[in-house]
Amino acid sequence: MKRKDYYFKIIKQYMLSLKNKSKVNTFVQRLYDKYGYGYTEVNDAQLLMELQNYNMMQDVPYLATGQSGYFHEQIMNNGLGNFKLNQQDIEDAKYISNCFGKNTTYSENNIPITYTTLLGTTEFNYGTQTFPAGIFEDVFQCSPTHEFPIQPIVGESEQDYFLRLLEYQIDASEKFNIMNKQETLNRGKRLINSFCTHKNKVYLIKLSDIQEIKASFGDVEGLRDGKASFEESQQKINDLPSFSQLLASFNLNSDRIYNDPNMQSEYGIALYGLIPYEKIQFIEVESKYEMVQRRAIELGYSIGDTIPQNFTSEISSTIKR
């Protein structure tokens, strides 16, 4: 690396750290750190109650969205909405899924969409997920329930676990051409490192900062799956109400939002448009894998122990997708 490029990278990292420091919601972070998430129903219920109380005490409540740490630098630089996979990661994911006999496509229509819910534990579910669903299911051959197909080992890094999982799936597959194994593992390791390097986040967005952004309750057909053309997508978005108009059409205000089933739906509120990074805050959350590792240590398992199936299943059932 040239000296000029090296110094530019250092300055960029420093500036990002300043942005990060100013953007953490310390109160919500303390609540999360106090109760954890996904361990017991009692703790989750207490956390949910305190999050809702905090949100309703604000002059303007928050929406929230949980995201993989993979997207954090993009969000801090460009705002929330236009989540993009690195081109190399797209190529690696396509290669691996094709080797398993799946024809995976990744939408590149660049429609900025953020899926949100009211601040609560729903978005912590999404924040536990290191990989987008398409990669988790098509590259690592996992189920949509986000259960672990093979058991983690106490002390095993997330990177090492998913590489071991990928090799296990290759060896177990009847469709996989063994001649592609080493190339698949090399690409898989690169892909895993891209996603397992950064802490996952839950981002907070004040309702006052999205009043004019187009919005819908749940999905609009053709937008999320990328089946609509760019022109068709733009027309669909143009026809949507703004967030303030959407609330008004249901006679909603900040005093009633937690009592309305549309606002409570697991499908949440979709926002169509970029939300500037200056308008957002965040907290750091554990991935599901980190939760399992920490919980195993707390329960007395030792480094090198295989975590039993019923243990990870219990965590999976607590964290509902």
C-alpha positions as a Markdown table, in Angstrom:
| # | Residue | x | y | z |
|---|---|---|---|---|
| 1 | Met | 0.0 | 0.0 | 0.0 |
| 2 | Lys | 1.4 | 3.4 | -0.9 |
| 3 | Arg | 2.1 | 5.8 | 1.9 |
| 4 | Lys | -0.5 | 8.3 | 0.7 |
| 5 | Asp | -3.2 | 5.6 | 0.5 |
| 6 | Tyr | -2.2 | 4.4 | 4.0 |
| 7 | Tyr | -2.6 | 7.8 | 5.5 |
| 8 | Phe | -5.9 | 8.4 | 3.7 |
| 9 | Lys | -7.2 | 5.1 | 5.2 |
| 10 | Ile | -6.1 | 6.1 | 8.7 |
| 11 | Ile | -7.8 | 9.5 | 8.4 |
| 12 | Lys | -11.0 | 7.9 | 7.0 |
| 13 | Gln | -11.1 | 5.4 | 9.9 |
| 14 | Tyr | -10.6 | 8.3 | 12.4 |
| 15 | Met | -13.4 | 10.3 | 10.9 |
| 16 | Leu | -15.7 | 7.3 | 10.9 |
| 17 | Ser | -14.9 | 6.7 | 14.6 |
| 18 | Leu | -15.9 | 10.3 | 15.4 |
| 19 | Lys | -19.2 | 9.8 | 13.6 |
| 20 | Asn | -19.8 | 6.6 | 15.4 |
| 21 | Lys | -19.1 | 8.1 | 18.8 |
| 22 | Ser | -21.6 | 10.9 | 18.3 |
| 23 | Lys | -24.3 | 8.6 | 17.0 |
| 24 | Val | -24.6 | 6.0 | 19.7 |
| 25 | Asn | -27.8 | 6.3 | 21.7 |
| 26 | Thr | -26.3 | 5.7 | 25.1 |
| 27 | Phe | -29.6 | 5.2 | 27.0 |
| 28 | Val | -30.9 | 2.5 | 24.7 |
| 29 | Gln | -27.4 | 0.9 | 24.6 |
| 30 | Arg | -27.4 | 0.7 | 28.4 |
| 31 | Leu | -30.9 | -0.9 | 28.4 |
| 32 | Tyr | -29.7 | -3.5 | 25.9 |
| 33 | Asp | -26.5 | -4.2 | 27.8 |
| 34 | Lys | -28.5 | -4.5 | 31.1 |
| 35 | Tyr | -31.0 | -7.1 | 29.9 |
| 36 | Gly | -29.4 | -8.7 | 26.9 |
| 37 | Tyr | -31.7 | -10.2 | 24.4 |
| 38 | Gly | -32.8 | -13.7 | 23.4 |
| 39 | Tyr | -31.9 | -15.5 | 26.6 |
| 40 | Thr | -35.1 | -15.5 | 28.7 |
| 41 | Glu | -38.7 | -14.4 | 28.0 |
| 42 | Val | -38.7 | -12.5 | 31.3 |
| 43 | Asn | -35.7 | -10.4 | 30.3 |
| 44 | Asp | -37.0 | -9.8 | 26.8 |
| 45 | Ala | -40.4 | -8.7 | 28.2 |
| 46 | Gln | -38.7 | -6.3 | 30.6 |
| 47 | Leu | -36.5 | -4.9 | 27.9 |
| 48 | Leu | -39.5 | -4.4 | 25.6 |
| 49 | Met | -41.4 | -2.6 | 28.3 |
| 50 | Glu | -38.6 | -0.2 | 29.0 |
| 51 | Leu | -37.9 | 0.4 | 25.4 |
| 52 | Gln | -41.5 | 1.3 | 24.8 |
| 53 | Asn | -41.6 | 3.5 | 27.9 |
| 54 | Tyr | -38.5 | 5.3 | 26.7 |
| 55 | Asn | -39.9 | 5.8 | 23.2 |
| 56 | Met | -43.2 | 7.2 | 24.4 |
| 57 | Met | -41.4 | 9.6 | 26.7 |
| 58 | Gln | -39.6 | 11.2 | 23.8 |
| 59 | Asp | -41.0 | 14.4 | 22.2 |
| 60 | Val | -40.8 | 12.5 | 18.9 |
| 61 | Pro | -40.7 | 8.6 | 19.1 |
| 62 | Tyr | -38.3 | 6.5 | 17.1 |
| 63 | Leu | -38.6 | 3.8 | 14.4 |
| 64 | Ala | -35.8 | 1.2 | 14.4 |
| 65 | Thr | -34.1 | -1.1 | 11.9 |
| 66 | Gly | -31.7 | -3.9 | 12.7 |
| 67 | Gln | -28.8 | -4.4 | 10.2 |
| 68 | Ser | -25.7 | -6.5 | 9.8 |
| 69 | Gly | -22.5 | -4.7 | 10.6 |
| 70 | Tyr | -21.5 | -5.3 | 7.0 |
| 71 | Phe | -23.5 | -2.2 | 6.0 |
| 72 | His | -22.4 | 0.2 | 8.8 |
| 73 | Glu | -19.7 | 2.1 | 6.9 |
| 74 | Gln | -22.1 | 2.5 | 4.0 |
| 75 | Ile | -24.7 | 3.9 | 6.3 |
| 76 | Met | -22.4 | 6.3 | 8.1 |
| 77 | Asn | -21.2 | 7.6 | 4.7 |
| 78 | Asn | -24.4 | 7.6 | 2.7 |
| 79 | Gly | -27.3 | 7.2 | 5.1 |
| 80 | Leu | -29.9 | 4.5 | 5.6 |
| 81 | Gly | -31.7 | 3.0 | 2.6 |
| 82 | Asn | -29.5 | 2.0 | -0.3 |
| 83 | Phe | -27.9 | -1.2 | 1.0 |
| 84 | Lys | -25.4 | -2.6 | -1.4 |
| 85 | Leu | -23.3 | -5.7 | -1.5 |
| 86 | Asn | -19.7 | -5.4 | -2.6 |
| 87 | Gln | -19.4 | -6.6 | -6.2 |
| 88 | Gln | -16.8 | -9.2 | -5.2 |
| 89 | Asp | -19.2 | -10.5 | -2.5 |
| 90 | Ile | -22.0 | -10.8 | -5.0 |
| 91 | Glu | -19.8 | -12.8 | -7.4 |
| 92 | Asp | -18.6 | -15.1 | -4.6 |
| 93 | Ala | -22.2 | -15.7 | -3.4 |
| 94 | Lys | -23.4 | -16.4 | -6.9 |
| 95 | Tyr | -20.5 | -18.8 | -7.6 |
| 96 | Ile | -21.1 | -20.8 | -4.3 |
| 97 | Ser | -24.9 | -21.0 | -4.6 |
| 98 | Asn | -24.6 | -22.1 | -8.3 |
| 99 | Cys | -22.2 | -24.9 | -7.2 |
| 100 | Phe | -25.1 | -26.1 | -4.9 |
| 101 | Gly | -27.5 | -26.1 | -7.9 |
| 102 | Lys | -29.2 | -22.8 | -7.0 |
| 103 | Asn | -29.6 | -19.9 | -9.4 |
| 104 | Thr | -29.3 | -17.0 | -7.0 |
| 105 | Thr | -29.8 | -13.4 | -8.2 |
| 106 | Tyr | -29.3 | -10.3 | -6.2 |
| 107 | Ser | -31.4 | -7.2 | -7.0 |
| 108 | Glu | -29.3 | -4.3 | -8.3 |
| 109 | Asn | -32.2 | -1.9 | -9.0 |
| 110 | Asn | -30.8 | 0.5 | -6.4 |
| 111 | Ile | -34.2 | 1.4 | -4.9 |
| 112 | Pro | -33.5 | 2.8 | -1.4 |
| 113 | Ile | -35.7 | 0.8 | 1.0 |
| 114 | Thr | -35.4 | 0.6 | 4.8 |
| 115 | Tyr | -37.7 | -1.8 | 6.7 |
| 116 | Thr | -38.5 | -0.6 | 10.2 |
| 117 | Thr | -40.7 | -1.1 | 13.2 |
| 118 | Leu | -41.3 | 0.9 | 16.3 |
| 119 | Leu | -38.4 | 0.8 | 18.7 |
| 120 | Gly | -38.7 | -2.6 | 20.5 |
| 121 | Thr | -37.4 | -6.1 | 20.4 |
| 122 | Thr | -38.6 | -7.0 | 16.8 |
| 123 | Glu | -35.6 | -5.1 | 15.3 |
| 124 | Phe | -33.2 | -6.9 | 17.6 |
| 125 | Asn | -34.2 | -10.1 | 15.8 |
| 126 | Tyr | -32.9 | -8.7 | 12.6 |
| 127 | Gly | -29.9 | -7.3 | 14.3 |
| 128 | Thr | -28.9 | -10.8 | 15.4 |
| 129 | Gln | -28.4 | -11.8 | 11.8 |
| 130 | Thr | -24.9 | -11.5 | 10.4 |
| 131 | Phe | -25.8 | -12.4 | 6.8 |
| 132 | Pro | -28.7 | -11.3 | 4.6 |
| 133 | Ala | -31.3 | -14.1 | 4.2 |
| 134 | Gly | -30.3 | -14.9 | 0.6 |
| 135 | Ile | -26.7 | -15.5 | 1.4 |
| 136 | Phe | -27.5 | -17.4 | 4.6 |
| 137 | Glu | -29.9 | -19.7 | 2.8 |
| 138 | Asp | -28.3 | -20.1 | -0.6 |
| 139 | Val | -24.6 | -20.0 | 0.2 |
| 140 | Phe | -24.6 | -21.8 | 3.6 |
| 141 | Gln | -27.7 | -23.9 | 2.8 |
| 142 | Cys | -29.4 | -22.9 | 6.0 |
| 143 | Ser | -33.1 | -22.6 | 6.8 |
| 144 | Pro | -35.1 | -19.4 | 7.0 |
| 145 | Thr | -35.4 | -20.0 | 10.7 |
| 146 | His | -31.7 | -19.2 | 11.2 |
| 147 | Glu | -31.0 | -22.3 | 13.1 |
| 148 | Phe | -27.5 | -23.7 | 13.1 |
| 149 | Pro | -27.2 | -26.9 | 10.9 |
| 150 | Ile | -24.1 | -28.1 | 12.9 |
| 151 | Gln | -23.2 | -27.3 | 16.4 |
| 152 | Pro | -20.8 | -24.5 | 17.3 |
| 153 | Ile | -17.8 | -25.2 | 19.5 |
| 154 | Val | -17.1 | -23.0 | 22.5 |
| 155 | Gly | -14.4 | -20.5 | 21.7 |
| 156 | Glu | -14.8 | -21.1 | 17.9 |
| 157 | Ser | -14.8 | -17.8 | 16.0 |
| 158 | Glu | -17.8 | -16.9 | 13.9 |
| 159 | Gln | -15.5 | -16.9 | 10.8 |
| 160 | Asp | -14.2 | -20.4 | 11.6 |
| 161 | Tyr | -17.7 | -21.7 | 12.3 |
| 162 | Phe | -19.2 | -20.6 | 9.0 |
| 163 | Leu | -16.2 | -21.9 | 7.0 |
| 164 | Arg | -16.6 | -25.3 | 8.8 |
| 165 | Leu | -20.3 | -25.2 | 8.1 |
| 166 | Leu | -19.7 | -24.5 | 4.4 |
| 167 | Glu | -17.3 | -27.4 | 4.1 |
| 168 | Tyr | -19.8 | -29.6 | 5.9 |
| 169 | Gln | -22.6 | -28.6 | 3.4 |
| 170 | Ile | -20.3 | -29.3 | 0.5 |
| 171 | Asp | -19.4 | -32.8 | 1.8 |
| 172 | Ala | -23.1 | -33.5 | 2.5 |
| 173 | Ser | -24.4 | -32.4 | -0.9 |
| 174 | Glu | -25.1 | -34.8 | -3.7 |
| 175 | Lys | -25.3 | -32.0 | -6.3 |
| 176 | Phe | -21.9 | -30.4 | -5.5 |
| 177 | Asn | -19.0 | -31.1 | -7.9 |
| 178 | Ile | -16.1 | -31.9 | -5.7 |
| 179 | Met | -13.7 | -30.3 | -8.3 |
| 180 | Asn | -15.1 | -26.9 | -7.2 |
| 181 | Lys | -14.6 | -27.5 | -3.5 |
| 182 | Gln | -11.3 | -25.5 | -3.0 |
| 183 | Glu | -12.5 | -22.6 | -5.1 |
| 184 | Thr | -15.7 | -22.6 | -3.1 |
| 185 | Leu | -13.9 | -22.6 | 0.2 |
| 186 | Asn | -11.6 | -19.8 | -0.9 |
| 187 | Arg | -14.5 | -17.7 | -2.0 |
| 188 | Gly | -16.5 | -18.6 | 1.1 |
| 189 | Lys | -13.7 | -17.5 | 3.4 |
| 190 | Arg | -13.5 | -14.2 | 1.7 |
| 191 | Leu | -17.3 | -13.7 | 1.9 |
| 192 | Ile | -17.4 | -14.8 | 5.6 |
| 193 | Asn | -14.6 | -12.3 | 6.5 |
| 194 | Ser | -16.6 | -9.5 | 4.8 |
| 195 | Phe | -19.6 | -10.1 | 7.0 |
| 196 | Cys | -18.2 | -11.3 | 10.3 |
| 197 | Thr | -15.8 | -8.4 | 10.9 |
| 198 | His | -18.1 | -5.7 | 12.3 |
| 199 | Lys | -20.6 | -5.6 | 15.1 |
| 200 | Asn | -24.3 | -5.6 | 14.1 |
| 201 | Lys | -26.4 | -2.6 | 14.8 |
| 202 | Val | -29.9 | -1.4 | 15.5 |
| 203 | Tyr | -30.5 | 2.1 | 14.0 |
| 204 | Leu | -32.9 | 4.6 | 15.4 |
| 205 | Ile | -34.8 | 7.1 | 13.3 |
| 206 | Lys | -37.0 | 9.9 | 14.7 |
| 207 | Leu | -40.5 | 10.1 | 13.2 |
| 208 | Ser | -40.0 | 13.9 | 12.6 |
| 209 | Asp | -37.1 | 13.2 | 10.2 |
| 210 | Ile | -39.1 | 11.0 | 7.8 |
| 211 | Gln | -42.3 | 12.9 | 7.4 |
| 212 | Glu | -41.9 | 13.5 | 3.7 |
| 213 | Ile | -40.4 | 10.1 | 2.8 |
| 214 | Lys | -42.6 | 7.7 | 0.9 |
| 215 | Ala | -43.8 | 4.9 | 3.1 |
| 216 | Ser | -46.0 | 1.8 | 3.3 |
| 217 | Phe | -47.2 | -0.7 | 5.9 |
| 218 | Gly | -45.4 | -3.9 | 4.8 |
| 219 | Asp | -44.1 | -4.7 | 1.3 |
| 220 | Val | -45.2 | -3.3 | -2.0 |
| 221 | Glu | -45.3 | -6.0 | -4.7 |
| 222 | Gly | -42.3 | -6.0 | -7.0 |
| 223 | Leu | -40.1 | -3.7 | -4.9 |
| 224 | Arg | -38.4 | -5.9 | -2.3 |
| 225 | Asp | -37.8 | -8.8 | -4.7 |
| 226 | Gly | -36.5 | -6.6 | -7.5 |
| 227 | Lys | -38.9 | -8.1 | -10.0 |
| 228 | Ala | -40.2 | -4.7 | -11.1 |
| 229 | Ser | -38.0 | -2.7 | -13.5 |
| 230 | Phe | -36.4 | 0.5 | -12.3 |
| 231 | Glu | -39.0 | 2.6 | -14.1 |
| 232 | Glu | -41.9 | 0.5 | -12.7 |
| 233 | Ser | -40.4 | 0.7 | -9.2 |
| 234 | Gln | -40.1 | 4.5 | -9.4 |
| 235 | Gln | -43.8 | 4.7 | -10.4 |
| 236 | Lys | -44.9 | 2.5 | -7.6 |
| 237 | Ile | -43.0 | 4.6 | -5.1 |
| 238 | Asn | -44.3 | 7.9 | -6.6 |
| 239 | Asp | -47.8 | 6.6 | -6.1 |
| 240 | Leu | -47.2 | 5.9 | -2.3 |
| 241 | Pro | -48.2 | 8.4 | 0.4 |
| 242 | Ser | -45.5 | 10.1 | 2.4 |
| 243 | Phe | -45.0 | 8.9 | 6.0 |
| 244 | Ser | -47.0 | 11.7 | 7.4 |
| 245 | Gln | -49.9 | 11.1 | 5.0 |
| 246 | Leu | -49.8 | 7.3 | 5.8 |
| 247 | Leu | -50.2 | 8.0 | 9.5 |
| 248 | Ala | -53.0 | 10.6 | 8.8 |
| 249 | Ser | -54.9 | 8.1 | 6.6 |
| 250 | Phe | -55.1 | 5.8 | 9.7 |
| 251 | Asn | -55.8 | 8.6 | 12.1 |
| 252 | Leu | -52.5 | 7.9 | 13.9 |
| 253 | Asn | -50.4 | 10.2 | 16.0 |
| 254 | Ser | -47.5 | 9.7 | 18.4 |
| 255 | Asp | -49.8 | 9.0 | 21.3 |
| 256 | Arg | -51.5 | 6.0 | 19.6 |
| 257 | Ile | -48.8 | 4.4 | 17.6 |
| 258 | Tyr | -48.1 | 1.5 | 20.1 |
| 259 | Asn | -51.8 | 0.6 | 20.1 |
| 260 | Asp | -52.3 | 0.4 | 16.3 |
| 261 | Pro | -51.9 | -3.1 | 14.8 |
| 262 | Asn | -50.3 | -1.7 | 11.6 |
| 263 | Met | -47.5 | -0.2 | 13.7 |
| 264 | Gln | -47.1 | -3.4 | 15.7 |
| 265 | Ser | -47.0 | -5.7 | 12.6 |
| 266 | Glu | -43.9 | -7.8 | 12.2 |
| 267 | Tyr | -43.9 | -6.6 | 8.6 |
| 268 | Gly | -43.4 | -3.1 | 9.9 |
| 269 | Ile | -43.1 | 0.2 | 7.9 |
| 270 | Ala | -41.2 | 0.3 | 4.7 |
| 271 | Leu | -39.5 | 3.7 | 4.0 |
| 272 | Tyr | -38.5 | 4.5 | 0.4 |
| 273 | Gly | -35.7 | 7.0 | 0.2 |
| 274 | Leu | -32.3 | 7.8 | 1.8 |
| 275 | Ile | -32.3 | 8.9 | 5.4 |
| 276 | Pro | -29.1 | 11.0 | 6.0 |
| 277 | Tyr | -26.7 | 9.7 | 8.5 |
| 278 | Glu | -27.0 | 12.9 | 10.5 |
| 279 | Lys | -30.6 | 11.9 | 11.2 |
| 280 | Ile | -29.9 | 8.5 | 12.7 |
| 281 | Gln | -28.5 | 7.0 | 16.0 |
| 282 | Phe | -27.6 | 3.4 | 16.7 |
| 283 | Ile | -26.7 | 0.8 | 19.3 |
| 284 | Glu | -24.4 | -2.2 | 18.9 |
| 285 | Val | -26.0 | -5.7 | 19.4 |
| 286 | Glu | -24.8 | -9.2 | 19.5 |
| 287 | Ser | -25.2 | -11.5 | 16.5 |
| 288 | Lys | -27.0 | -14.8 | 17.3 |
| 289 | Tyr | -23.6 | -16.6 | 17.1 |
| 290 | Glu | -22.1 | -14.2 | 19.7 |
| 291 | Met | -25.2 | -14.8 | 21.9 |
| 292 | Val | -24.8 | -18.5 | 21.8 |
| 293 | Gln | -21.0 | -18.3 | 22.6 |
| 294 | Arg | -21.5 | -15.9 | 25.5 |
| 295 | Arg | -24.4 | -17.9 | 26.9 |
| 296 | Ala | -22.5 | -21.1 | 26.8 |
| 297 | Ile | -19.6 | -19.7 | 28.8 |
| 298 | Glu | -22.1 | -18.3 | 31.4 |
| 299 | Leu | -23.6 | -21.7 | 31.8 |
| 300 | Gly | -20.3 | -23.3 | 32.5 |
| 301 | Tyr | -19.2 | -24.8 | 29.2 |
| 302 | Ser | -15.5 | -24.9 | 28.6 |
| 303 | Ile | -13.4 | -23.9 | 25.6 |
| 304 | Gly | -13.5 | -26.8 | 23.1 |
| 305 | Asp | -16.8 | -28.2 | 24.2 |
| 306 | Thr | -19.4 | -28.8 | 21.6 |
| 307 | Ile | -22.6 | -26.8 | 22.4 |
| 308 | Pro | -25.5 | -29.2 | 22.4 |
| 309 | Gln | -28.4 | -29.1 | 20.0 |
| 310 | Asn | -31.1 | -28.3 | 22.5 |
| 311 | Phe | -29.1 | -25.2 | 23.7 |
| 312 | Thr | -28.9 | -23.6 | 20.3 |
| 313 | Ser | -32.5 | -24.6 | 19.5 |
| 314 | Glu | -33.6 | -22.8 | 22.6 |
| 315 | Ile | -31.8 | -19.6 | 21.5 |
| 316 | Ser | -33.3 | -20.0 | 18.0 |
| 317 | Ser | -36.9 | -20.3 | 19.4 |
| 318 | Thr | -36.4 | -17.2 | 21.5 |
| 319 | Ile | -35.2 | -15.2 | 18.5 |
| 320 | Lys | -38.2 | -15.4 | 16.1 |
| 321 | Arg | -37.4 | -14.4 | 12.5 |
